[in-house]
């Protein structure tokens, strides 16, 4: 029973991670079109490894003060505001990191330590997927995720450019 509970929770976490990454990647692409950042995106995708690493670190530096602010709010008793700020920080950070990573991945792989870290994370994700992909929860969540993705993409595609 404990194994099934672990598998179910893992399935939901894996799906949430995938869904959030995919959704925020799509949102980043949409924002790039709306803000006319095509030239910036092209420039960033051709960046040197050092510049790509710097671009990858910037979202973390932008979000870190928000994380600290969320903790300060919670320590001072403003739990709801602190939790909301933390959620916003995580979503903003994931959106920015997903966007920058998509554009700079080839340059970032120049760094052996980054390539090892990336492969380690991917190995963990592959293991998690293998553990849960046959579970009922995973299949149901995958179907739900697909319907939400289609709905969001349809809405974003209809949004004025």
Secondary structure, 3 states (H helix, E strand, C coil): CHHHHHHHHHHHHHHHHHHHHHHHHHHHHHHHHHCCCHHHHHHHHCCCHHHHHHHHHHHHHHHHHHHHHHHHHHHCCCHHHHHHHHHHHHHHHHHHHHHHHHHHHHHHCCCHHHHHHHHHHHHHHHHHHHHHCCCHHHHHHHHHHHHHHHHHHHHHHHCCC
